[in-house]
């Protein structure tokens, strides 16, 4: 993933961690396999190991994703603290950025516990990542749990780093200019406007909606193809159409896409 995609991913998973940590729970098995990508968002799944924060229990997880404190042969409260989720998220984000686990620590993370802990104490190798990403991920991978940020603090930093125009960013919505009137031609790309979670806009009464019901294939920000049906034009984002995804359910399956992200179909023809 590129920088903006990684920040987007970090935002969504940190939002999930803020929610579960707020009610006193810890996921304890955060890893790439437990992150599900959907159009415009990511979800944290598989809560099979979830436990109450700082409440000791049976230590479980996935080899390669244990924290330093979980590799010290002593089961204690900090092994089940929210800081463990932040460390595992840092590892997950590094992998999403193209860093292999063995390269992250300079040793096989599934090797001897003492050797892995020693490598973790030296620090993670994040040189391949851009500075903004290192700024987010490095604190999560701090050897000492108390040195890692809370999910809320990390989330706020991610929001500050998201590009202007991203609806998940910090204060970016207020800086977006209002769409000009009348709307520019449909061919105008809306590249400068992030997709986020747009609300479907209702057209003025009696206004004709071009090719509503046309089936199209669109490419999202993560490079994934999605088949959907055109449900209208997005009056808030000139040059965008509203597409209802066929593979998702609920009220959030209608998304806004610039026309240059439609790879098959003719949504505005006729």
N, C-alpha and C positions, 0 to 999 in steps of 0.2 A: 504494500500500500504506500501511496505517497503521503506527504506530510498532512495535508488537509483530511485525507481519508482516515489516517491514524488518529488525528485529533477528534474527528467525528466519532470514531469507534470508542476512543477513551471517554468522550463525553457521555455516551449512552451507557457504558458499563459502570462508570463512576456514578451516574445517576441511580442505577440499580443498587449499587453498594451504599450510597447515602440512604436510600430507602430502607434497606434491610438492617443496616447498622443502627439507624434511628430507632428501630423497634427492638434492638438488642440481640440481633442475630448475626451470624457469620457464615458465609458460604462454604469456605474451606476447600473447595475443589475448583477454583477458577483456573481455566486453561483454555487453549483454542478450541478444543472439542466441545466445550460448554458455552461457546458464544455462537449464537445463530444470527446470520445476516438476513435482514429483510429489506424491502425497498425503503431506502431513506433512514434506516435505523438498525441497531443491533440489540439483541436480547440476551440476557444472562439466563441460562437454563440449568437443569439438573441440580436440584437442591437436596440430593440424597444424603449429603454429609452435613447439612446445615445444623448448627448448634447454637445455644445461647452464648453470647459473648463472654469470654473469660471463664466459662464453666467447663471444668475438666471432664474429659470423656475418653473414648477410644480414639487414638490418633489414626486418621485415614487420609487418603489423598492419592496423588499420582506421582510415582517416581519421576524425578526431573523437575518437579514443581514444588518440592518441599522448601520451606523457609529455613534460614540458618538455625533459628531457635527450635525448629522441629527436627533438626539433625544432631542435637547435642546429647541424645540418649537419656534425656530427662523429660518426662511428661509433666508439664506444669501449665498454669493458667495462660501464660502468654502464648502458648502454642495454639490457643483457640481464640485469640484476640482479633479485633478488626484489622490490625496491622498486617496480619497474615494474608488477608485478601488483597491488600495494596501491593504486597510483594509479588504475589502470584499474578496480579494484573500487570505489573511492570514486566514480568517475564513474557506474558502473553503479548503485550504490545511490542516488545522487542522482536519476538518471532514474527508478528504481523508486519514488522518493518524489514524483514528479510534476514534477520540474524539467527543463525542456528544455535541451539541450546549449547552445544559443545564449544562454540565460539564465544558465546556470551560470557562464560566463566573460564574459558581456557582449559577446561577439563570436562570429562564425562560427568554430567550431573546425576547420573545413575550409578556412579562409582561408590567408593568407600565414603562413608559419611564425613569422616575427619578431613579427608582430602577435599571434598566438595565444600565444606565449611571454610577451610583455609582459602580456597579460591574465591569464595564469596566475600571473605573479609578483605581481600585485595581490591575488590570492586569489579563491577560489570564492565565489559568491553562494548561500548556503545559508539565507537568512533565512526561507524558507517552511517549513523543517523544524523539528521540536521540538528543544529543547535537547539531549536525550539522543542524538538522531540526529546532530546537528551535532558532538557530542562524539566520536562514532565516526567520522564521515565526514571532517571537516575535517583531522585529522592525516594521513589517507591522501592528501589532495590537497596536501600540502606541496610547495612548488616544488623544494626541495632533496631529493634521494632520501634522504640521511642523516637527514633530519628526520622521515621517515615511520616509523611503528611496524613492527615485524616482524609477520608473520601471527599468530604465537603471542601476542604482546602484545595485538594488536587483538582476537583471539578471546577472551582472558581478560576484556577490558573488556566485550565484548558479553555474555558469560555473566553478568557482574555486573549488567548492566542488564536482563536478561530478567526477566519478572515471576515472582514466587514461584509455584511450582507447575509451571513449565515444566521438563521433564526435561532440557533442554539447558542450564539455568541453572547458576550456580556455587553448589553447596551447597544448592540448593533442595530436593532430594529428601529430605534429612534433616529438613527442617522440616515436611514434609507430615504431617498427622495420619493415623492409621490409620483405615480406614473403620469406621464404627460397626457393631455387630452387634445385632440383625439389620439387614439392608440396608433403607434407606428405600424408599418406593414408586418404581416405575420412572419416574413422571412427574417426579421430582426431577431438576432439571438439574444437570449437572456442569460448569457454566461456570467455576467457580473452579479446575478442574483442566485444565492444558494437555494436548494430545493427545500430543505428542512421539512416542516410539517404544514404545508399550506392548507388553508381551509377552502373548500370549493366555493367559488364565488358565483352567485346567482346573476344571470344576465338581466338587463332591463326587460320588463314585460313586453312580450311580442317580438323580441329580437331573435333572429334566426341563428341557430347554433349549427355551424358547418359540420356535416358528416357525423353527427352524434350516432353512436352505435358502431362506428368503423373499428375493426380489429387491427391493432398495431403491435409492433414489437419495439420497445424502448430500451435504452441502455442507461442504467443508473450511475451514480458517482463512483460506485465500487467496480464498475465495469461489468455488472451482471445484466443479462438480458431478461426482460419481463414481458409477457404477453398480457395485453389488456384491451379494454374497450374505451373509446373516446366518449366522454360524458359532457364535454363542452370546452369552451375556451376560458382561460384564466384572465379575467379582467384586471386583476391586481398585478399581473406579470405579463406585460406586453410580449407577444411572440410565443407564449406558452399555451399548451393545451392541458386539459385535465384528463387523466387516464385512470380508469378503475382496473386494478390488477385482478386477474382471474385466479391467482394462486393464493391470495390472502383474504381474510375475512374481517368483518367489523367495519366501523366507521372510518378507520384510518387507512383504508386501502385505496383511496382516491388521492393521486399525487399529481403535481404540476411538473411538466417537462418542456424544455425548449424544443423547438421543432428539429434542431440539429441532432437531437438525441433519439429521434424516431428513425429506426434503421429499416423497418419494413412497414408498409401501409401508406395510405395517402389521406391523413386525417382532415386536411382542409381543402380537399379537392371538390370542386363543384359548389 
